[in-house]
Amino acid sequence: MRHDYYRDGVCKLSRQDRRTQPLSFRPASNFVHYIENQCAEVPSNQKCDFEEFLEQDLGHGDLQIAVASKDQCHEACESEESFNCRSFTWFERAGICRLSGDDLTSAGLSSVTPLPDAAFYQRAPCIDR
């Protein structure tokens, strides 16, 4: 039996997403739309480290700010309130920090390109404290 959620107006909610259950995520029909909550905060009882990709750039961001250090860029990502910051790129020579709601999961591996003087960081899976 085939069931098209979009056509039938069915919405299914899950606590899991393509980051917590990556092997369960797969393309669906044109009538099914996958939507992630960009408003959900990272629970305060979780610690999230960031993975480092030296000399790599995501190529786009949601917010670009001038900061003095990578640590300030990291803190800006952690404290961003207008969107769920999943990654940042630090441009040391320029003192520029680019924050993004995307990471390699949402933007895709091909979105990261080599760029000297750039360092890309994405939020790793969080663990309970």
N, CA, C and O atoms as CSV, one atom per row, in Angstrom:
chain,resi,resn,atom,element,x,y,z
A,1,MET,N,N,0.840,-1.178,0.000
A,1,MET,CA,C,0.000,0.000,0.000
A,1,MET,C,C,0.885,1.243,0.000
A,1,MET,O,O,1.803,1.354,0.814
A,2,ARG,N,N,0.621,2.149,-0.884
A,2,ARG,CA,C,1.403,3.374,-0.983
A,2,ARG,C,C,0.696,4.486,-0.211
A,2,ARG,O,O,-0.529,4.603,-0.237
A,3,HIS,N,N,1.486,5.286,0.466
A,3,HIS,CA,C,0.896,6.367,1.250
A,3,HIS,C,C,1.708,7.635,1.015
A,3,HIS,O,O,2.891,7.677,1.350
A,4,ASP,N,N,1.104,8.650,0.455
A,4,ASP,CA,C,1.784,9.914,0.205
A,4,ASP,C,C,1.388,10.909,1.290
A,4,ASP,O,O,0.271,11.428,1.289
A,5,TYR,N,N,2.309,11.173,2.217
A,5,TYR,CA,C,2.023,12.031,3.366
A,5,TYR,C,C,1.639,13.446,2.953
A,5,TYR,O,O,0.728,14.041,3.529
A,6,TYR,N,N,2.332,13.981,1.960
A,6,TYR,CA,C,2.077,15.360,1.544
A,6,TYR,C,C,0.667,15.500,0.983
A,6,TYR,O,O,-0.081,16.397,1.373
A,7,ARG,N,N,0.318,14.620,0.081
A,7,ARG,CA,C,-1.013,14.669,-0.534
A,7,ARG,C,C,-2.117,14.444,0.488
A,7,ARG,O,O,-3.188,15.045,0.399
A,8,ASP,N,N,-1.853,13.582,1.453
A,8,ASP,CA,C,-2.864,13.249,2.455
A,8,ASP,C,C,-2.847,14.193,3.654
A,8,ASP,O,O,-3.704,14.089,4.531
A,9,GLY,N,N,-1.882,15.114,3.704
A,9,GLY,CA,C,-1.808,16.068,4.799
A,9,GLY,C,C,-1.357,15.472,6.114
A,9,GLY,O,O,-1.751,15.959,7.174
A,10,VAL,N,N,-0.541,14.431,6.076
A,10,VAL,CA,C,-0.052,13.770,7.284
A,10,VAL,C,C,1.306,14.349,7.665
A,10,VAL,O,O,2.180,14.515,6.813
A,11,CYS,N,N,1.475,14.651,8.928
A,11,CYS,CA,C,2.756,15.145,9.442
A,11,CYS,C,C,3.240,14.167,10.505
A,11,CYS,O,O,2.510,13.865,11.450
A,12,LYS,N,N,4.454,13.676,10.360
A,12,LYS,CA,C,5.029,12.754,11.344
A,12,LYS,C,C,6.210,13.439,12.014
A,12,LYS,O,O,7.118,13.928,11.342
A,13,LEU,N,N,6.193,13.472,13.333
A,13,LEU,CA,C,7.262,14.086,14.109
A,13,LEU,C,C,8.162,13.009,14.690
A,13,LEU,O,O,7.714,11.905,15.002
A,14,SER,N,N,9.438,13.345,14.831
A,14,SER,CA,C,10.395,12.406,15.400
A,14,SER,C,C,11.427,13.167,16.216
A,14,SER,O,O,11.774,14.301,15.887
A,15,ARG,N,N,11.916,12.547,17.276
A,15,ARG,CA,C,12.999,13.133,18.064
A,15,ARG,C,C,14.333,12.961,17.343
A,15,ARG,O,O,15.314,13.621,17.688
A,16,GLN,N,N,14.375,12.090,16.359
A,16,GLN,CA,C,15.607,11.805,15.620
A,16,GLN,C,C,15.675,12.678,14.369
A,16,GLN,O,O,14.651,13.156,13.881
A,17,ASP,N,N,16.884,12.883,13.859
A,17,ASP,CA,C,17.067,13.600,12.606
A,17,ASP,C,C,18.200,12.946,11.824
A,17,ASP,O,O,18.711,11.902,12.228
A,18,ARG,N,N,18.589,13.544,10.724
A,18,ARG,CA,C,19.616,12.920,9.891
A,18,ARG,C,C,21.000,12.960,10.516
A,18,ARG,O,O,21.932,12.358,9.983
A,19,ARG,N,N,21.152,13.656,11.634
A,19,ARG,CA,C,22.427,13.644,12.351
A,19,ARG,C,C,22.454,12.538,13.406
A,19,ARG,O,O,23.477,11.879,13.596
A,20,THR,N,N,21.331,12.339,14.090
A,20,THR,CA,C,21.287,11.308,15.132
A,20,THR,C,C,21.070,9.912,14.556
A,20,THR,O,O,21.472,8.924,15.171
A,21,GLN,N,N,20.447,9.817,13.399
A,21,GLN,CA,C,20.186,8.527,12.745
A,21,GLN,C,C,20.534,8.619,11.253
A,21,GLN,O,O,19.650,8.485,10.408
A,22,PRO,N,N,21.804,8.846,10.924
A,22,PRO,CA,C,22.161,9.079,9.514
A,22,PRO,C,C,21.843,7.920,8.580
A,22,PRO,O,O,21.556,8.151,7.405
A,23,LEU,N,N,21.884,6.686,9.060
A,23,LEU,CA,C,21.611,5.545,8.190
A,23,LEU,C,C,20.120,5.390,7.887
A,23,LEU,O,O,19.746,4.661,6.969
A,24,SER,N,N,19.276,6.067,8.651
A,24,SER,CA,C,17.832,6.002,8.420
A,24,SER,C,C,17.356,7.060,7.434
A,24,SER,O,O,16.231,6.986,6.942
A,25,PHE,N,N,18.193,8.033,7.145
A,25,PHE,CA,C,17.809,9.124,6.250
A,25,PHE,C,C,18.055,8.705,4.806
A,25,PHE,O,O,19.154,8.283,4.445
A,26,ARG,N,N,17.018,8.826,3.990
A,26,ARG,CA,C,17.159,8.514,2.568
A,26,ARG,C,C,16.148,9.353,1.785
A,26,ARG,O,O,15.130,9.779,2.331
A,27,PRO,N,N,16.433,9.585,0.519
A,27,PRO,CA,C,15.501,10.379,-0.293
A,27,PRO,C,C,14.118,9.729,-0.339
A,27,PRO,O,O,13.990,8.505,-0.327
A,28,ALA,N,N,13.102,10.563,-0.392
A,28,ALA,CA,C,11.720,10.081,-0.448
A,28,ALA,C,C,11.088,10.548,-1.757
A,28,ALA,O,O,11.752,11.158,-2.595
A,29,SER,N,N,9.825,10.262,-1.920
A,29,SER,CA,C,9.118,10.681,-3.132
A,29,SER,C,C,8.950,12.199,-3.139
A,29,SER,O,O,9.231,12.874,-2.148
A,30,ASN,N,N,8.492,12.714,-4.258
A,30,ASN,CA,C,8.258,14.152,-4.383
A,30,ASN,C,C,7.133,14.636,-3.477
A,30,ASN,O,O,6.969,15.839,-3.280
A,31,PHE,N,N,6.364,13.711,-2.931
A,31,PHE,CA,C,5.224,14.084,-2.098
A,31,PHE,C,C,5.546,14.056,-0.607
A,31,PHE,O,O,4.677,14.328,0.221
A,32,VAL,N,N,6.787,13.730,-0.261
A,32,VAL,CA,C,7.214,13.695,1.136
A,32,VAL,C,C,8.308,14.738,1.315
A,32,VAL,O,O,9.285,14.745,0.565
A,33,HIS,N,N,8.157,15.608,2.288
A,33,HIS,CA,C,9.143,16.654,2.553
A,33,HIS,C,C,9.761,16.442,3.927
A,33,HIS,O,O,9.055,16.257,4.918
A,34,TYR,N,N,11.077,16.472,3.971
A,34,TYR,CA,C,11.817,16.342,5.227
A,34,TYR,C,C,12.165,17.743,5.702
A,34,TYR,O,O,12.796,18.505,4.970
A,35,ILE,N,N,11.765,18.089,6.908
A,35,ILE,CA,C,12.014,19.422,7.454
A,35,ILE,C,C,12.640,19.267,8.826
A,35,ILE,O,O,12.147,18.512,9.665
A,36,GLU,N,N,13.739,19.994,9.052
A,36,GLU,CA,C,14.383,19.982,10.374
A,36,GLU,C,C,14.054,21.263,11.103
A,36,GLU,O,O,13.865,22.312,10.487
A,37,ASN,N,N,13.989,21.176,12.400
A,37,ASN,CA,C,13.693,22.323,13.241
A,37,ASN,C,C,14.957,23.149,13.448
A,37,ASN,O,O,15.885,22.707,14.124
A,38,GLN,N,N,14.994,24.340,12.871
A,38,GLN,CA,C,16.126,25.241,13.059
A,38,GLN,C,C,15.991,26.032,14.355
A,38,GLN,O,O,16.908,26.761,14.734
A,39,CYS,N,N,14.869,25.895,15.027
A,39,CYS,CA,C,14.639,26.658,16.258
A,39,CYS,C,C,15.005,25.877,17.511
A,39,CYS,O,O,15.185,26.467,18.577
A,40,ALA,N,N,15.114,24.577,17.398
A,40,ALA,CA,C,15.388,23.754,18.575
A,40,ALA,C,C,16.783,24.039,19.112
A,40,ALA,O,O,17.766,23.993,18.372
A,41,GLU,N,N,16.857,24.327,20.376
A,41,GLU,CA,C,18.143,24.597,21.017
A,41,GLU,C,C,18.836,23.295,21.383
A,41,GLU,O,O,18.191,22.263,21.570
A,42,VAL,N,N,20.156,23.355,21.482
A,42,VAL,CA,C,20.906,22.218,21.996
A,42,VAL,C,C,20.641,22.181,23.499
A,42,VAL,O,O,20.870,23.179,24.181
A,43,PRO,N,N,20.168,21.065,24.027
A,43,PRO,CA,C,19.878,20.998,25.466
A,43,PRO,C,C,21.099,21.370,26.307
A,43,PRO,O,O,22.229,21.028,25.956
A,44,SER,N,N,20.868,22.069,27.409
A,44,SER,CA,C,21.970,22.542,28.252
A,44,SER,C,C,22.729,21.406,28.923
A,44,SER,O,O,23.850,21.609,29.390
A,45,ASN,N,N,22.139,20.212,28.980
A,45,ASN,CA,C,22.834,19.087,29.606
A,45,ASN,C,C,23.725,18.340,28.611
A,45,ASN,O,O,24.262,17.280,28.932
A,46,GLN,N,N,23.882,18.889,27.405
A,46,GLN,CA,C,24.735,18.259,26.406
A,46,GLN,C,C,25.952,19.116,26.109
A,46,GLN,O,O,25.880,20.345,26.087
A,47,LYS,N,N,27.073,18.438,25.881
A,47,LYS,CA,C,28.301,19.119,25.486
A,47,LYS,C,C,28.575,18.757,24.036
A,47,LYS,O,O,28.573,17.583,23.665
A,48,CYS,N,N,28.808,19.769,23.227
A,48,CYS,CA,C,29.051,19.546,21.807
A,48,CYS,C,C,30.436,20.068,21.438
A,48,CYS,O,O,30.713,21.260,21.565
A,49,ASP,N,N,31.290,19.179,20.986
A,49,ASP,CA,C,32.591,19.584,20.481
A,49,ASP,C,C,32.451,19.930,19.005
A,49,ASP,O,O,31.415,19.675,18.392
A,50,PHE,N,N,33.501,20.512,18.444
A,50,PHE,CA,C,33.514,20.851,17.030
A,50,PHE,C,C,34.652,20.112,16.345
A,50,PHE,O,O,35.761,20.032,16.875
A,51,GLU,N,N,34.369,19.566,15.152
A,51,GLU,CA,C,35.393,18.923,14.335
A,51,GLU,C,C,36.087,19.999,13.510
A,51,GLU,O,O,35.442,20.923,13.015
A,52,GLU,N,N,37.398,19.877,13.363
A,52,GLU,CA,C,38.195,20.886,12.665
A,52,GLU,C,C,38.622,20.378,11.286
A,52,GLU,O,O,39.070,19.241,11.140
A,53,PHE,N,N,38.476,21.236,10.286
A,53,PHE,CA,C,38.919,20.953,8.923
A,53,PHE,C,C,39.798,22.121,8.480
A,53,PHE,O,O,39.295,23.138,8.002
A,54,LEU,N,N,41.104,21.969,8.641
A,54,LEU,CA,C,42.033,23.049,8.310
A,54,LEU,C,C,42.105,23.267,6.804
A,54,LEU,O,O,42.011,22.329,6.013
A,55,GLU,N,N,42.276,24.530,6.434
A,55,GLU,CA,C,42.378,24.957,5.033
A,55,GLU,C,C,41.179,24.502,4.209
A,55,GLU,O,O,41.318,24.124,3.046
A,56,GLN,N,N,39.993,24.545,4.829
A,56,GLN,CA,C,38.739,24.194,4.160
A,56,GLN,C,C,37.713,25.293,4.438
A,56,GLN,O,O,37.748,25.942,5.484
A,57,ASP,N,N,36.802,25.489,3.485
A,57,ASP,CA,C,35.766,26.507,3.625
A,57,ASP,C,C,34.435,25.941,3.152
A,57,ASP,O,O,34.375,25.275,2.118
A,58,LEU,N,N,33.372,26.199,3.898
A,58,LEU,CA,C,32.039,25.749,3.511
A,58,LEU,C,C,31.531,26.529,2.302
A,58,LEU,O,O,30.713,26.023,1.534
A,59,GLY,N,N,32.009,27.749,2.133
A,59,GLY,CA,C,31.646,28.524,0.951
A,59,GLY,C,C,30.443,29.427,1.109
A,59,GLY,O,O,30.191,30.269,0.247
A,60,HIS,N,N,29.701,29.275,2.176
A,60,HIS,CA,C,28.559,30.153,2.425
A,60,HIS,C,C,28.272,30.177,3.922
A,60,HIS,O,O,28.735,29.319,4.673
A,61,GLY,N,N,27.515,31.154,4.332
A,61,GLY,CA,C,27.149,31.261,5.737
A,61,GLY,C,C,25.898,32.090,5.902
A,61,GLY,O,O,25.380,32.656,4.940
A,62,ASP,N,N,25.422,32.156,7.118
A,62,ASP,CA,C,24.230,32.936,7.431
A,62,ASP,C,C,24.567,34.274,8.081
A,62,ASP,O,O,23.759,35.202,8.067
A,63,LEU,N,N,25.763,34.364,8.649
A,63,LEU,CA,C,26.174,35.586,9.331
A,63,LEU,C,C,27.689,35.688,9.296
A,63,LEU,O,O,28.385,34.715,9.586
A,64,GLN,N,N,28.204,36.857,8.942
A,64,GLN,CA,C,29.650,37.084,8.922
A,64,GLN,C,C,29.969,38.240,9.865
A,64,GLN,O,O,29.365,39.309,9.781
A,65,ILE,N,N,30.932,38.011,10.768
A,65,ILE,CA,C,31.296,39.027,11.755
A,65,ILE,C,C,32.813,39.146,11.841
A,65,ILE,O,O,33.540,38.226,11.466
A,66,ALA,N,N,33.276,40.275,12.334
A,66,ALA,CA,C,34.705,40.481,12.576
A,66,ALA,C,C,34.995,40.124,14.030
A,66,ALA,O,O,34.341,40.625,14.945
A,67,VAL,N,N,35.982,39.254,14.234
A,67,VAL,CA,C,36.398,38.855,15.579
A,67,VAL,C,C,37.916,38.776,15.613
A,67,VAL,O,O,38.567,38.767,14.568
A,68,ALA,N,N,38.478,38.718,16.814
A,68,ALA,CA,C,39.930,38.724,16.970
A,68,ALA,C,C,40.548,37.333,17.028
A,68,ALA,O,O,41.759,37.189,16.853
A,69,SER,N,N,39.731,36.298,17.273
A,69,SER,CA,C,40.319,34.969,17.440
A,69,SER,C,C,39.335,33.866,17.056
A,69,SER,O,O,38.130,34.090,16.942
A,70,LYS,N,N,39.882,32.678,16.861
A,70,LYS,CA,C,39.055,31.497,16.588
A,70,LYS,C,C,38.134,31.220,17.772
A,70,LYS,O,O,36.983,30.828,17.585
A,71,ASP,N,N,38.636,31.423,18.988
A,71,ASP,CA,C,37.815,31.191,20.178
A,71,ASP,C,C,36.599,32.113,20.209
A,71,ASP,O,O,35.513,31.694,20.610
A,72,GLN,N,N,36.775,33.364,19.788
A,72,GLN,CA,C,35.641,34.294,19.730
A,72,GLN,C,C,34.642,33.864,18.652
A,72,GLN,O,O,33.433,34.023,18.816
A,73,CYS,N,N,35.154,33.326,17.564
A,73,CYS,CA,C,34.295,32.816,16.491
A,73,CYS,C,C,33.483,31.625,17.005
A,73,CYS,O,O,32.277,31.534,16.774
A,74,HIS,N,N,34.156,30.725,17.697
A,74,HIS,CA,C,33.501,29.557,18.294
A,74,HIS,C,C,32.413,29.995,19.270
A,74,HIS,O,O,31.300,29.469,19.245
A,75,GLU,N,N,32.735,30.948,20.119
A,75,GLU,CA,C,31.767,31.446,21.100
A,75,GLU,C,C,30.576,32.113,20.406
A,75,GLU,O,O,29.438,31.976,20.855
A,76,ALA,N,N,30.838,32.833,19.312
A,76,ALA,CA,C,29.746,33.464,18.560
A,76,ALA,C,C,28.789,32.410,18.013
A,76,ALA,O,O,27.573,32.603,18.023
A,77,CYS,N,N,29.336,31.302,17.540
A,77,CYS,CA,C,28.499,30.205,17.034
A,77,CYS,C,C,27.678,29.601,18.171
A,77,CYS,O,O,26.477,29.376,18.024
A,78,GLU,N,N,28.320,29.344,19.287
A,78,GLU,CA,C,27.633,28.734,20.437
A,78,GLU,C,C,26.512,29.621,20.984
A,78,GLU,O,O,25.500,29.114,21.467
A,79,SER,N,N,26.690,30.931,20.908
A,79,SER,CA,C,25.711,31.833,21.515
A,79,SER,C,C,24.735,32.447,20.507
A,79,SER,O,O,23.888,33.255,20.888
A,80,GLU,N,N,24.841,32.077,19.237
A,80,GLU,CA,C,23.940,32.629,18.215
A,80,GLU,C,C,22.490,32.257,18.531
A,80,GLU,O,O,22.183,31.095,18.797
A,81,GLU,N,N,21.612,33.248,18.498
A,81,GLU,CA,C,20.213,33.018,18.848
A,81,GLU,C,C,19.258,33.108,17.663
A,81,GLU,O,O,18.131,32.622,17.753
A,82,SER,N,N,19.679,33.715,16.556
A,82,SER,CA,C,18.752,33.896,15.435
A,82,SER,C,C,18.636,32.656,14.548
A,82,SER,O,O,17.702,32.553,13.754
A,83,PHE,N,N,19.574,31.712,14.675
A,83,PHE,CA,C,19.496,30.439,13.964
A,83,PHE,C,C,20.340,29.423,14.711
A,83,PHE,O,O,21.149,29.784,15.565
A,84,ASN,N,N,20.151,28.161,14.387
A,84,ASN,CA,C,20.885,27.076,15.027
A,84,ASN,C,C,22.242,26.959,14.336
A,84,ASN,O,O,22.333,26.375,13.256
A,85,CYS,N,N,23.282,27.496,14.935
A,85,CYS,CA,C,24.615,27.501,14.325
A,85,CYS,C,C,25.226,26.106,14.430
A,85,CYS,O,O,25.500,25.612,15.523
A,86,ARG,N,N,25.433,25.484,13.272
A,86,ARG,CA,C,26.006,24.139,13.236
A,86,ARG,C,C,27.468,24.145,12.822
A,86,ARG,O,O,28.173,23.154,13.009
A,87,SER,N,N,27.930,25.264,12.256
A,87,SER,CA,C,29.327,25.316,11.822
A,87,SER,C,C,29.795,26.762,11.719
A,87,SER,O,O,29.000,27.701,11.686
A,88,PHE,N,N,31.118,26.901,11.670
A,88,PHE,CA,C,31.690,28.222,11.423
A,88,PHE,C,C,33.001,28.062,10.673
A,88,PHE,O,O,33.673,27.036,10.770
A,89,THR,N,N,33.348,29.102,9.921
A,89,THR,CA,C,34.640,29.157,9.244
A,89,THR,C,C,35.375,30.373,9.778
A,89,THR,O,O,34.831,31.476,9.818
A,90,TRP,N,N,36.620,30.158,10.187
A,90,TRP,CA,C,37.466,31.206,10.750
A,90,TRP,C,C,38.536,31.549,9.717
A,90,TRP,O,O,39.294,30.682,9.283
A,91,PHE,N,N,38.589,32.827,9.329
A,91,PHE,CA,C,39.598,33.336,8.405
A,91,PHE,C,C,40.574,34.167,9.228
A,91,PHE,O,O,40.317,35.338,9.508
A,92,GLU,N,N,41.693,33.562,9.613
A,92,GLU,CA,C,42.603,34.178,10.576
A,92,GLU,C,C,43.169,35.511,10.094
A,92,GLU,O,O,43.086,36.508,10.811
A,93,ARG,N,N,43.740,35.543,8.898
A,93,ARG,CA,C,44.378,36.784,8.419
A,93,ARG,C,C,43.394,37.940,8.316
A,93,ARG,O,O,43.744,39.081,8.621
A,94,ALA,N,N,42.183,37.661,7.895
A,94,ALA,CA,C,41.175,38.708,7.721
A,94,ALA,C,C,40.432,39.027,9.017
A,94,ALA,O,O,39.773,40.063,9.110
A,95,GLY,N,N,40.531,38.148,10.019
A,95,GLY,CA,C,39.792,38.344,11.265
A,95,GLY,C,C,38.289,38.226,11.067
A,95,GLY,O,O,37.502,38.900,11.732
A,96,ILE,N,N,37.907,37.354,10.137
A,96,ILE,CA,C,36.492,37.187,9.793
A,96,ILE,C,C,35.996,35.827,10.270
A,96,ILE,O,O,36.693,34.817,10.175
A,97,CYS,N,N,34.789,35.836,10.777
A,97,CYS,CA,C,34.121,34.625,11.252
A,97,CYS,C,C,32.801,34.502,10.498
A,97,CYS,O,O,31.979,35.418,10.515
A,98,ARG,N,N,32.605,33.367,9.839
A,98,ARG,CA,C,31.361,33.128,9.105
A,98,ARG,C,C,30.600,31.998,9.789
A,98,ARG,O,O,31.088,30.870,9.865
A,99,LEU,N,N,29.406,32.302,10.284
A,99,LEU,CA,C,28.563,31.325,10.975
A,99,LEU,C,C,27.535,30.750,10.008
A,99,LEU,O,O,27.045,31.445,9.118
A,100,SER,N,N,27.215,29.470,10.195
A,100,SER,CA,C,26.266,28.828,9.288
A,100,SER,C,C,25.347,27.858,10.027
A,100,SER,O,O,25.756,27.198,10.982
A,101,GLY,N,N,24.127,27.786,9.577
A,101,GLY,CA,C,23.187,26.787,10.058
A,101,GLY,C,C,23.392,25.445,9.376
A,101,GLY,O,O,22.775,24.449,9.755
A,102,ASP,N,N,24.250,25.418,8.377
A,102,ASP,CA,C,24.568,24.179,7.666
A,102,ASP,C,C,25.809,23.520,8.242
A,102,ASP,O,O,26.615,24.158,8.919
A,103,ASP,N,N,25.943,22.248,7.963
A,103,ASP,CA,C,27.152,21.481,8.237
A,103,ASP,C,C,27.336,20.541,7.052
A,103,ASP,O,O,26.625,20.665,6.055
A,104,LEU,N,N,28.268,19.611,7.142
A,104,LEU,CA,C,28.497,18.705,6.018
A,104,LEU,C,C,27.310,17.785,5.768
A,104,LEU,O,O,27.105,17.326,4.645
A,105,THR,N,N,26.534,17.515,6.802
A,105,THR,CA,C,25.347,16.678,6.631
A,105,THR,C,C,24.305,17.383,5.780
A,105,THR,O,O,23.737,16.774,4.873
A,106,SER,N,N,24.047,18.641,6.050
A,106,SER,CA,C,23.002,19.361,5.315
A,106,SER,C,C,23.504,19.967,4.008
A,106,SER,O,O,22.758,20.012,3.029
A,107,ALA,N,N,24.748,20.431,3.972
A,107,ALA,CA,C,25.275,21.069,2.762
A,107,ALA,C,C,25.904,20.071,1.797
A,107,ALA,O,O,25.980,20.330,0.596
A,108,GLY,N,N,26.352,18.940,2.314
A,108,GLY,CA,C,26.990,17.933,1.473
A,108,GLY,C,C,28.500,18.084,1.454
A,108,GLY,O,O,29.028,19.187,1.594
A,109,LEU,N,N,29.189,16.965,1.280
A,109,LEU,CA,C,30.656,16.974,1.278
A,109,LEU,C,C,31.230,17.840,0.174
A,109,LEU,O,O,32.297,18.429,0.347
A,110,SER,N,N,30.548,17.930,-0.953
A,110,SER,CA,C,31.076,18.704,-2.080
A,110,SER,C,C,31.027,20.206,-1.833
A,110,SER,O,O,31.621,20.968,-2.596
A,111,SER,N,N,30.336,20.648,-0.789
A,111,SER,CA,C,30.246,22.081,-0.500
A,111,SER,C,C,31.526,22.628,0.126
A,111,SER,O,O,31.756,23.837,0.103
A,112,VAL,N,N,32.354,21.757,0.680
A,112,VAL,CA,C,33.609,22.197,1.304
A,112,VAL,C,C,34.702,22.209,0.246
A,112,VAL,O,O,34.920,21.229,-0.466
A,113,THR,N,N,35.386,23.353,0.164
A,113,THR,CA,C,36.453,23.498,-0.822
A,113,THR,C,C,37.752,23.903,-0.137
A,113,THR,O,O,37.724,24.562,0.903
A,114,PRO,N,N,38.889,23.516,-0.708
A,114,PRO,CA,C,40.176,23.915,-0.135
A,114,PRO,C,C,40.352,25.432,-0.208
A,114,PRO,O,O,40.066,26.051,-1.232
A,115,LEU,N,N,40.823,26.015,0.882
A,115,LEU,CA,C,41.091,27.449,0.910
A,115,LEU,C,C,42.142,27.739,1.972
A,115,LEU,O,O,41.863,27.622,3.166
A,116,PRO,N,N,43.355,28.119,1.549
A,116,PRO,CA,C,44.384,28.467,2.534
A,116,PRO,C,C,43.887,29.599,3.438
A,116,PRO,O,O,43.116,30.454,3.002
A,117,ASP,N,N,44.320,29.599,4.669
A,117,ASP,CA,C,43.967,30.601,5.675
A,117,ASP,C,C,42.529,30.469,6.179
A,117,ASP,O,O,42.058,31.331,6.922
A,118,ALA,N,N,41.838,29.419,5.792
A,118,ALA,CA,C,40.491,29.181,6.325
A,118,ALA,C,C,40.529,27.926,7.184
A,118,ALA,O,O,41.303,27.005,6.922
A,119,ALA,N,N,39.702,27.899,8.193
A,119,ALA,CA,C,39.531,26.697,9.010
A,119,ALA,C,C,38.039,26.528,9.256
A,119,ALA,O,O,37.387,27.407,9.820
A,120,PHE,N,N,37.510,25.391,8.828
A,120,PHE,CA,C,36.090,25.088,8.954
A,120,PHE,C,C,35.880,24.198,10.174
A,120,PHE,O,O,36.624,23.241,10.384
A,121,TYR,N,N,34.874,24.512,10.971
A,121,TYR,CA,C,34.544,23.747,12.174
A,121,TYR,C,C,33.058,23.419,12.134
A,121,TYR,O,O,32.231,24.293,11.876
A,122,GLN,N,N,32.722,22.161,12.388
A,122,GLN,CA,C,31.311,21.793,12.469
A,122,GLN,C,C,31.042,21.079,13.781
A,122,GLN,O,O,31.892,20.370,14.319
A,123,ARG,N,N,29.836,21.290,14.272
A,123,ARG,CA,C,29.421,20.684,15.537
A,123,ARG,C,C,29.423,19.165,15.390
A,123,ARG,O,O,28.806,18.619,14.475
A,124,ALA,N,N,30.114,18.498,16.292
A,124,ALA,CA,C,30.149,17.034,16.312
A,124,ALA,C,C,28.930,16.537,17.090
A,124,ALA,O,O,28.267,17.328,17.761
A,125,PRO,N,N,28.627,15.253,17.011
A,125,PRO,CA,C,27.507,14.739,17.808
A,125,PRO,C,C,27.677,15.090,19.288
A,125,PRO,O,O,28.763,14.949,19.850
A,126,CYS,N,N,26.605,15.540,19.898
A,126,CYS,CA,C,26.641,15.978,21.295
A,126,CYS,C,C,26.529,14.780,22.233
A,126,CYS,O,O,25.934,13.758,21.890
A,127,ILE,N,N,27.106,14.922,23.406
A,127,ILE,CA,C,27.011,13.884,24.429
A,127,ILE,C,C,26.428,14.497,25.694
A,127,ILE,O,O,26.582,15.693,25.942
A,128,ASP,N,N,25.762,13.679,26.487
A,128,ASP,CA,C,25.226,14.155,27.764
A,128,ASP,C,C,26.371,14.402,28.728
A,128,ASP,O,O,27.342,13.647,28.762
A,129,ARG,N,N,26.248,15.475,29.518
A,129,ARG,CA,C,27.281,15.800,30.513
A,129,ARG,C,C,27.142,14.919,31.712
A,129,ARG,O,O,27.918,15.038,32.659
